[in-house]
Amino acid sequence: MTMVRFRAIRFAVALILASTSFASASRRHDPLTEKEVDEVREAAQDANQRFKLYIKFTQARFLALEQMRVDPNLAAGRGPRLHDLLEDIASLVSEVNDNVDAYSKQNADLRKPLGLLIPAVSDWQLRLRTLKDATSSDPQIQRESKDFYFALDGAIDAVNSLAENARDTLSEQNEAHSKKKK
C-alpha cells in the first residue's frame, strides 16, 4: 500500500511540475518594458498620447530589427532574435488594433491619432515587405528565415489588419464628423 501511495505522490508531483513548466513555456512574454508599461498606464485616458506611445515603441522594435538585419556584428543567432522581435511587433500592433476598436466603441474622436498612425503603419508594411523580399534575395537572411518566417507572416498579417481597421475607422469618423457639422 505504501508503494502504491508513493507512486501516486510521485506521479502527482511529476504532473504538477510538467504543467508548471508547460504553463510558463506557453506564457507570452510582454513586448513592453516596465518603463513602457508605466508610460502606457499614465496615458490610459488620452487616446492621442497612447497611440503616440505605441507608435514610438513599435518604431523602436523596427529600428532594432533593421539594425540586427544589416549589422554583421549581430549575425550570430540572428534568426531567433529576429523571430522574437517580429513577435513583439505583432503583439504591439495587435494591441494598437484593439485600442482602435476600444476607443472607437467609446465614440472617442480618433481622427488625430489615426492621422499619426496610418503613415506609421504604411511605413511598417514597407519594412516588413522589404524583410520578406530579403528572405528570397539575401542568401544569409534566406538561411536564417527558417527561424522567423512564420513570425514574419504573423507580423505582416497584424500590420495589414491594423492598416485596414485604422483606415476604415478614420473614414467612418470623418463621415460622422461631417454629418455632425451639417
N, C-alpha and C positions, 0 to 999 in steps of 0.2 A: 504494500500500500504506500509506503513512503517513497519507493522508487517511482511509482505512478505519479504521486504528488510532485516529486522533484522534477520529473519530465514535463509535467503540466506547467509548473512555475517557470522552468527554463524556456518552454515554448512561448509562454506569455511574455516573458522578458524579451525574447528574440523578436516577437511580433511587435512589441512596443518600440523597440529600437529600430526595426525596419520601417515602421510607419512614421517615426520621428524623422529619420533620415530622408525618407521619401518626401515628407511634407516640407522639410527645409530645402530639399533639392528642387521641388516644384514651385516654391515660392518665388515670385518675380522680385527682382531687386528694384528698388526705387531709382529711376533715372535722375532724380534731382538730389543735389547735395542737401545737407541740413540747412545751410545758409539759404539756398534757393527755395526750399520748402517754407522757411520763415518769411521770405520776401513774398511768396505767393499768398500765404496766410494773411499778411498785412494788407494785401491788395484784394482781398476776397470780395469786397463790395464794389470795387471800382473796375468795371469791365475793361475800360481802356488801359489802365495800368496793368491789369492781369494779362491781357493779350500782349502788351509790350514785353512783359517779363518772359512769357512763354516763347515769344519770337526770339528774344535775346538768348535764352537758354538753348533753344534748338539751333540757332545760328552757331553757338559755341560748339555744339556737337558736330555740326557740319565742318567747321574750321578744323577741329581735331581729326575728323575723317579725312579731309583733304591733306592735312599735314602728314598723317600716317601713310597715306597713299603715295605721296611723292617723295618723302624723305627716306633716302636709302639707309640712314642710321636706324630707322624704325622698322626695317624689313623683317627682323626676326620675330616670329609669332604674329605676324600682321593679320593673317586670315581670321583667327579667333577674336582678335581685338576689333577688327572691322565689324565682325558679327555683332559683338556687344554694343558697339556704337550705333549700328543700324537698328538694333532692337530698342536702344534708348531713344533714338529719333522717332521710331514708330510709336513708342509709348507716349512721348511728349506730344506728337502730332495727334494721336487719338485723344489725349486729354484736352487739347485745344478744340478738337471737333466736338467733344462732349460739352465743353464750355460754350461753344457757339449755340448748340441746341438748348442748353440750360438757360442762358441769358435770353435767347430768343423766346423761349416759353414764358419767361418773366416779362416779356414785352419791353426789354431793355433796348435802348437805341444803340445799335451796334454799327452804325454807318461809319463812324470814325475809326474804331478798332479794326473793322473789316477792311477799311481803306488802307490800313497798315499791313494787315495780314495777307491780303490777296497777292500783292507784289512779292512778299517773302515766300509764300507758297509756290509761286511761279519760279522763283529762284531755286527753291528746294527741288522742284520737279526737274529742272535743268541739271542740277548737280547729281541727282540720282540717275538720270539718263546717261550722263557722262560716265559715271561709275559703271553702269551696266554695259555701256559701249566698250569701256576699258577691259571688261571681262572677256571680250572676244578679240580685242586688238593688242593688248599688252600681255605678252607671254607670262610674265611674273604674276600679274593680277589674275590671269586666267587659271594658273595653277592654284592660287590661293582662294579662288572663288568658291571652291567646294566647301570651304568653311563658312562662307557668309551668303551664298547665293539665295537661300530661302529667306534669310533676314532682309536681304536687299529687296526681294519681291514683296515682302510684308511692308517694308518702309514705303515702297513705291505705291502700293495699294492704299496705305494710310494717308499719304500726302495727296494722292489723286481724289480720295474720298473727301478730305478736308477742302480741297480746291473747289470741288463741285458744291459742297454744302455751304461754303463761305460765299461763293458767287450767287447761289440761289437765295440765301438769306439776305444778302445785300440787295439783290433785285427786289425781293419781297418788301424789305424795309423802305427802299426808295419809293416803291409804288404806294405803300401805305402812307408814307410821309407826304407824298404829293397829293393824295386824296384828302388828308387832313387839312392841307393848306387851302383847298378849294372850299 
